[in-house]
Amino acid sequence: MAFGGPARGKTKLPFEVGIFTDEITQDFQKALEFISSYSLHYCELLELCGKNLMNLSQEQLDRAKALIAKHRLRVSDLGT
């Protein structure tokens, strides 16, 4: 880190940094791979499969939950 601080990824921030998955790509799995590749721990959800979260089936929500767990991420925000 600049200014002689701790190395990148070693500092505990007082807030959670997440990225809206659909702003990376519409491919949810690729977005999760991107987020986890930067050692981030949180994703933010607005749309999946081109639909607002509120319009997803239970099956789609369960699949999203499983993919999030597979990448060891947590959800920091829902943009509904």
DSSP file with accessible surface (Angstrom, degrees, kcal/mol):
  #  RESIDUE AA STRUCTURE BP1 BP2  ACC     N-H-->O    O-->H-N    N-H-->O    O-->H-N    TCO  KAPPA ALPHA  PHI   PSI    X-CA   Y-CA   Z-CA
    1    1 A M    >         0   0  141      0, 0.0     3,-0.5     0, 0.0     4,-0.4   0.000 360.0 360.0 360.0 147.4    0.0    0.0    0.0
    2    2 A A  G >   +     0   0   66      1,-0.2     3,-1.1     2,-0.2     0, 0.0  -0.159 360.0  35.6 -63.2 161.7    1.2    3.5   -0.7
    3    3 A F  G 3  S-     0   0  212      1,-0.2    -1,-0.2     2,-0.1     0, 0.0   0.768 129.7 -68.9  65.3  27.1    2.6    5.7    2.1
    4    4 A G  G <  S+     0   0   81     -3,-0.5    -1,-0.2     1,-0.1    -2,-0.2   0.669  94.1 141.6  73.9  14.8    4.3    2.9    3.9
    5    5 A G    <   -     0   0   35     -3,-1.1    -1,-0.1    -4,-0.4     3,-0.1  -0.080  59.5 -59.5 -78.7-175.7    1.1    1.2    5.0
    6    6 A P        -     0   0   71      0, 0.0    -1,-0.2     0, 0.0     5,-0.1  -0.166  67.6 -84.6 -62.0 159.9    0.3   -2.5    5.2
    7    7 A A    >   -     0   0   59      1,-0.2     3,-2.1     3,-0.1     4,-0.3  -0.237  62.3 -75.7 -63.7 154.1    0.5   -4.7    2.1
    8    8 A R  T 3  S+     0   0  193      1,-0.3    -1,-0.2     2,-0.1     0, 0.0  -0.206 119.4  17.7 -53.1 134.4   -2.5   -4.9   -0.2
    9    9 A G  T 3  S+     0   0   74     -3,-0.1    -1,-0.3     2,-0.1    -2,-0.1   0.420 102.7  92.2  85.1  -2.8   -5.3   -7.0    1.2
   10   10 A K    <   +     0   0  163     -3,-2.1     2,-0.4    -4,-0.1    -2,-0.1   0.566  63.1  89.8-100.3  -9.9   -3.9   -6.9    4.8
   11   11 A T  S    S-     0   0   61     -4,-0.3     2,-0.7    -5,-0.1    -2,-0.1  -0.743  70.1-138.4 -93.8 132.6   -5.9   -3.9    6.1
   12   12 A K        -     0   0  163     -2,-0.4    -2,-0.0     2,-0.0    -1,-0.0  -0.787  23.2-149.8 -87.2 115.1   -9.3   -4.4    7.7
   13   13 A L        -     0   0   75     -2,-0.7     4,-0.0     2,-0.2     0, 0.0  -0.569  18.5-125.8 -84.2 153.0  -11.5   -1.6    6.4
   14   14 A P  S    S+     0   0  126      0, 0.0     2,-0.3     0, 0.0    -1,-0.1   0.368  94.2  41.4 -79.8   9.3  -14.4   -0.2    8.5
   15   15 A F  S    S-     0   0  123      2,-0.0     2,-0.5     0, 0.0    -2,-0.2  -0.936  89.1-103.5-147.7 165.5  -16.8   -1.0    5.6
   16   16 A E        -     0   0   89     -2,-0.3     2,-0.6    60,-0.1    60,-0.0  -0.825  26.1-148.7 -97.1 131.1  -17.4   -3.7    3.1
   17   17 A V        +     0   0   62     -2,-0.5    25,-0.6    -4,-0.0    24,-0.4  -0.885  28.4 163.9-101.2 118.5  -16.3   -3.2   -0.5
   18   18 A G  E     -a   42   0A  15     -2,-0.6     2,-0.4    23,-0.1    25,-0.2  -0.882  26.9-141.2-129.7 164.1  -18.5   -4.9   -3.0
   19   19 A I  E     -a   43   0A  50     23,-0.8    25,-2.4    -2,-0.3     2,-0.4  -0.991  26.2-114.2-127.5 134.7  -19.0   -4.7   -6.8
   20   20 A F  E >   -a   44   0A  41     -2,-0.4     3,-1.3    23,-0.2     4,-0.5  -0.535  25.8-146.0 -65.2 121.7  -22.4   -4.9   -8.6
   21   21 A T  G >> S+     0   0    2     23,-2.2     4,-1.9    -2,-0.4     3,-1.4   0.873  94.1  56.3 -61.1 -39.5  -22.0   -8.1  -10.6
   22   22 A D  G 34 S+     0   0   24     22,-0.3    -1,-0.3     1,-0.3    -2,-0.1   0.619  98.6  62.1 -74.9  -7.9  -24.0   -6.8  -13.6
   23   23 A E  G <4 S+     0   0  143     -3,-1.3    -1,-0.3     1,-0.1    -2,-0.2   0.598 107.3  44.8 -87.6 -12.4  -21.7   -3.8  -14.0
   24   24 A I  T <4 S-     0   0   54     -3,-1.4     2,-0.3    -4,-0.5    -2,-0.2   0.881 134.5 -36.1 -87.8 -55.5  -18.8   -6.2  -14.7
   25   25 A T     <  -     0   0   53     -4,-1.9    -1,-0.4     2,-0.0     6,-0.1  -0.967  45.9-117.1-162.4 158.0  -20.7   -8.6  -17.1
   26   26 A Q  S    S+     0   0  107     -2,-0.3     2,-1.0    -3,-0.1    23,-0.5   0.626  94.4  92.8 -77.5 -11.1  -24.1  -10.0  -17.6
   27   27 A D     >  -     0   0   67      1,-0.2     4,-2.3    -6,-0.1     5,-0.2  -0.733  66.4-161.8 -84.9 103.3  -22.6  -13.5  -17.1
   28   28 A F  H  > S+     0   0   21     -2,-1.0     4,-2.3     1,-0.2     5,-0.2   0.893  85.5  50.1 -57.0 -45.9  -23.1  -13.9  -13.3
   29   29 A Q  H  > S+     0   0   52      1,-0.2     4,-2.4     2,-0.2    -1,-0.2   0.920 111.0  49.1 -62.7 -42.4  -20.5  -16.7  -12.9
   30   30 A K  H  > S+     0   0  126      1,-0.2     4,-2.4     2,-0.2    -1,-0.2   0.885 109.5  53.2 -64.2 -37.1  -17.8  -14.7  -14.7
   31   31 A A  H  X S+     0   0    0     -4,-2.3     4,-2.5     2,-0.2    -2,-0.2   0.927 109.8  47.7 -63.2 -42.8  -18.6  -11.6  -12.6
   32   32 A L  H  X S+     0   0    0     -4,-2.3     4,-2.6     1,-0.2     5,-0.2   0.899 110.7  51.7 -65.5 -38.9  -18.1  -13.7   -9.4
   33   33 A E  H  X S+     0   0   86     -4,-2.4     4,-2.0     2,-0.2    -1,-0.2   0.913 110.3  49.6 -61.9 -42.5  -14.8  -15.1  -10.8
   34   34 A F  H  X S+     0   0   84     -4,-2.4     4,-0.8     2,-0.2    -2,-0.2   0.944 111.8  47.6 -61.1 -48.9  -13.6  -11.6  -11.5
   35   35 A I  H ><>S+     0   0    0     -4,-2.5     5,-1.6     1,-0.2     3,-1.1   0.941 114.5  45.1 -60.7 -47.9  -14.5  -10.3   -8.0
   36   36 A S  H ><5S+     0   0   39     -4,-2.6     3,-1.9     1,-0.2    -1,-0.2   0.820 102.7  65.9 -69.8 -26.0  -12.9  -13.3   -6.3
   37   37 A S  H 3<5S+     0   0   79     -4,-2.0    -1,-0.2     1,-0.3    -2,-0.2   0.741 100.8  51.3 -66.8 -19.8   -9.8  -13.0   -8.5
   38   38 A Y  T <<5S-     0   0  116     -3,-1.1    -1,-0.3    -4,-0.8    -2,-0.2   0.166 119.2-112.7 -99.1  16.3   -9.1   -9.6   -6.9
   39   39 A S  T < 5 +     0   0   91     -3,-1.9     2,-0.2     1,-0.2    -3,-0.2   0.759  67.4 148.1  58.2  28.2   -9.4  -11.1   -3.4
   40   40 A L      < -     0   0   50     -5,-1.6    -1,-0.2     1,-0.1   -22,-0.1  -0.572  37.1-157.6 -84.5 159.2  -12.5   -9.2   -2.7
   41   41 A H        +     0   0  120    -24,-0.4    33,-2.1    -2,-0.2     2,-0.4   0.466  62.9  63.6-118.0  -4.2  -15.1  -10.8   -0.4
   42   42 A Y  E     -ab  18  74A  33    -25,-0.6   -23,-0.8    31,-0.2     2,-0.3  -0.961  50.5-171.4-131.4 142.0  -18.4   -9.1   -1.3
   43   43 A C  E     -ab  19  75A   0     31,-2.5    33,-2.5    -2,-0.4    34,-0.8  -0.882  15.7-141.6-121.6 158.4  -20.6   -8.8   -4.3
   44   44 A E  E     -ab  20  77A  35    -25,-2.4   -23,-2.2    -2,-0.3     2,-0.4  -0.960  16.5-148.1-120.3 139.2  -23.6   -6.5   -4.8
   45   45 A L  E     + b   0  78A  12     32,-2.5    34,-3.5    -2,-0.4     3,-0.1  -0.914  38.9 137.5-117.7 135.1  -26.7   -7.7   -6.7
   46   46 A L  S    S+     0   0   50      1,-0.5     7,-1.8    -2,-0.4     2,-0.4   0.484  75.0  15.7-130.7 -55.6  -29.2   -5.9   -8.8
   47   47 A E  E     -C   52   0B  69      5,-0.2    -1,-0.5     6,-0.1     2,-0.4  -0.953  54.5-177.9-128.4 145.8  -29.9   -8.0  -11.9
   48   48 A L  E >  S+C   51   0B   9      3,-2.5     3,-2.1    -2,-0.4   -21,-0.1  -0.993  77.9   2.9-136.5 139.4  -29.3  -11.7  -12.7
   49   49 A C  T 3  S-     0   0   83    -23,-0.5     3,-0.1    -2,-0.4    -1,-0.1   0.834 131.3 -60.9  56.6  30.2  -30.1  -13.3  -16.0
   50   50 A G  T 3  S+     0   0   51      1,-0.2     2,-0.4   -24,-0.2    -1,-0.3   0.629 117.1 107.5  74.4  12.2  -31.3   -9.9  -17.3
   51   51 A K  E <  S-C   48   0B  93     -3,-2.1    -3,-2.5     2,-0.0    -1,-0.2  -0.937  76.5-106.8-124.1 147.5  -33.9   -9.7  -14.6
   52   52 A N  E >   -C   47   0B  43     -2,-0.4     3,-2.3    -5,-0.2    -5,-0.2  -0.379  38.9-112.6 -62.4 145.8  -34.3   -7.6  -11.4
   53   53 A L  G >  S+     0   0   17     -7,-1.8     3,-1.5     1,-0.3    -1,-0.1   0.834 116.1  62.3 -51.3 -36.2  -33.8   -9.7   -8.3
   54   54 A M  G 3  S+     0   0  136      1,-0.3    -1,-0.3     0, 0.0    -7,-0.1   0.683 102.7  51.3 -67.0 -15.9  -37.4   -9.3   -7.4
   55   55 A N  G <  S+     0   0  113     -3,-2.3    -1,-0.3     2,-0.1     2,-0.2   0.275  85.4 110.8-106.1  10.6  -38.5  -11.1  -10.6
   56   56 A L    <   -     0   0   17     -3,-1.5     2,-0.1    -4,-0.2    -7,-0.0  -0.569  67.6-118.3 -86.6 150.0  -36.3  -14.2  -10.3
   57   57 A S     >  -     0   0   53     -2,-0.2     4,-2.3     1,-0.1     5,-0.2  -0.363  28.8-108.6 -75.7 165.1  -37.7  -17.7   -9.6
   58   58 A Q  H  > S+     0   0  125      1,-0.2     4,-2.7     2,-0.2     5,-0.2   0.892 121.4  55.7 -62.0 -37.3  -36.7  -19.5   -6.4
   59   59 A E  H  > S+     0   0  155      2,-0.2     4,-2.2     1,-0.2    -1,-0.2   0.920 107.9  47.4 -61.6 -43.2  -34.6  -21.9   -8.6
   60   60 A Q  H  > S+     0   0   52      2,-0.2     4,-2.3     1,-0.2    -1,-0.2   0.903 112.7  49.3 -65.7 -40.0  -32.7  -18.9  -10.0
   61   61 A L  H  X S+     0   0   63     -4,-2.3     4,-2.5     2,-0.2    -2,-0.2   0.912 110.5  50.2 -65.1 -41.5  -32.2  -17.5   -6.6
   62   62 A D  H  X S+     0   0   86     -4,-2.7     4,-2.2     2,-0.2    -2,-0.2   0.899 110.6  49.7 -64.0 -40.4  -31.0  -20.9   -5.2
   63   63 A R  H  X S+     0   0  150     -4,-2.2     4,-2.3     2,-0.2    -2,-0.2   0.921 111.0  49.5 -64.6 -42.7  -28.5  -21.2   -8.1
   64   64 A A  H  X S+     0   0    7     -4,-2.3     4,-2.5     1,-0.2    -2,-0.2   0.925 110.0  51.2 -61.4 -43.8  -27.2  -17.7   -7.5
   65   65 A K  H  X S+     0   0  154     -4,-2.5     4,-2.3     1,-0.2    -1,-0.2   0.911 110.0  49.6 -60.6 -41.6  -26.7  -18.5   -3.8
   66   66 A A  H  X S+     0   0   61     -4,-2.2     4,-2.5     2,-0.2    -1,-0.2   0.905 111.0  49.0 -65.8 -40.3  -24.8  -21.6   -4.6
   67   67 A L  H  X S+     0   0   15     -4,-2.3     4,-1.7     2,-0.2    -2,-0.2   0.903 110.0  51.3 -66.3 -39.9  -22.5  -19.8   -7.1
   68   68 A I  H  <>S+     0   0   16     -4,-2.5     5,-2.4     1,-0.2    -2,-0.2   0.937 112.6  46.1 -61.7 -44.9  -21.8  -17.1   -4.5
   69   69 A A  H ><5S+     0   0   66     -4,-2.3     3,-1.8     1,-0.2    -2,-0.2   0.903 107.2  58.1 -64.6 -40.3  -20.9  -19.7   -1.9
   70   70 A K  H 3<5S+     0   0  132     -4,-2.5    -1,-0.2     1,-0.3    -2,-0.2   0.866 109.9  43.9 -57.8 -36.4  -18.7  -21.6   -4.4
   71   71 A H  T 3<5S-     0   0   31     -4,-1.7    -1,-0.3    -3,-0.2    -2,-0.2   0.334 113.4-120.9 -92.0   6.5  -16.7  -18.4   -4.9
   72   72 A R  T < 5 +     0   0  222     -3,-1.8     2,-0.2     1,-0.2    -3,-0.2   0.868  65.5 140.3  56.2  42.3  -16.6  -17.8   -1.1
   73   73 A L      < -     0   0   10     -5,-2.4     2,-0.3    -6,-0.1   -31,-0.2  -0.684  40.7-148.9-108.9 165.1  -18.2  -14.4   -1.5
   74   74 A R  E     -b   42   0A 164    -33,-2.1   -31,-2.5    -2,-0.2     2,-0.5  -0.920  23.5-112.3-127.2 158.5  -20.9  -12.7    0.6
   75   75 A V  E     +b   43   0A  59     -2,-0.3   -31,-0.2   -33,-0.2     3,-0.1  -0.801  29.4 176.9 -94.7 125.2  -23.5  -10.2   -0.6
   76   76 A S  E     +     0   0A  44    -33,-2.5     2,-0.3    -2,-0.5   -32,-0.2   0.639  66.2  14.6-100.6 -16.9  -23.0   -6.7    0.8
   77   77 A D  E     -b   44   0A  72    -34,-0.8   -32,-2.5   -58,-0.1     2,-0.5  -0.985  53.1-151.8-160.1 143.4  -25.9   -4.9   -1.0
   78   78 A L  E     -b   45   0A  97     -2,-0.3     2,-1.1   -34,-0.2   -32,-0.2  -0.988  10.8-160.5-115.7 120.3  -29.1   -5.6   -2.9
   79   79 A G              0   0   19    -34,-3.5   -26,-0.2    -2,-0.5    -2,-0.0  -0.701 360.0 360.0 -99.8  78.8  -30.1   -3.0   -5.4
   80   80 A T              0   0  105     -2,-1.1   -33,-0.1   -28,-0.1    -2,-0.1  -0.642 360.0 360.0 -97.8 360.0  -33.8   -3.7   -5.8
